Amino acid sequence: MPTLAGPPLRKVTLNLYEEDCLLGEKLYGYGWTTMVRDVWAAHLARAAVEARRTRIKLGDLPND
């Protein structure tokens, strides 16, 4: 029985550089794309926190 990956997945086409794919396969072996997914998720989580932290408030707008 296959191992569940966690949250629901969506299959997408992502164009990556050939040399990056080869290095990913060399470093992580079979399933290296799971690492890509995890890095992307971590990046988005950090970006979301940063966006919330730097959100502009009405009082920050100029009065002109």
C-alpha positions in Angstrom: 0.0 0.0 0.0 1.4 3.5 -0.9 2.5 5.9 1.8 0.3 8.9 2.1 2.1 12.2 1.4 0.1 14.2 3.9 -2.0 17.1 2.6 -3.7 16.7 -0.8 -1.4 16.9 -3.8 -1.9 18.5 -7.2 0.2 17.4 -10.1 1.8 20.3 -12.0 4.3 20.7 -14.7 7.4 22.5 -13.6 10.3 23.3 -15.9 13.6 22.8 -14.0 17.1 23.1 -15.2 18.5 19.7 -16.3 21.6 20.0 -14.3 19.6 20.8 -11.1 17.5 17.7 -11.7 20.6 15.5 -12.1 22.1 17.0 -8.9 18.8 16.5 -7.1 18.8 12.8 -8.2 22.4 12.4 -7.1 21.9 14.0 -3.7 18.5 12.7 -2.7 18.0 9.7 -5.0 14.5 8.4 -5.8 11.9 10.8 -4.5 14.1 13.9 -4.9 11.0 15.8 -6.0 9.6 15.5 -2.4 12.5 17.7 -1.3 11.5 20.2 -4.0 7.9 20.2 -2.7 9.1 20.6 0.9 11.4 23.5 0.1 8.7 25.3 -1.9 6.2 24.9 1.0 8.7 26.3 3.5 9.4 29.2 1.2 5.7 30.0 0.9 5.2 29.8 4.6 8.0 32.3 5.2 6.7 34.6 2.5 3.2 34.5 4.0 4.6 35.4 7.5 6.6 38.3 5.9 3.6 39.5 4.0 1.5 39.6 7.2 4.3 41.3 9.1 4.7 44.1 6.5 1.1 44.7 5.6 0.3 48.4 5.1 -2.3 49.8 7.5 -4.7 52.7 6.6 -2.8 55.0 9.0 0.4 54.4 7.0 -1.0 56.0 3.9 -0.2 59.6 3.0 -2.9 62.2 3.6 -2.8 63.9 0.2 
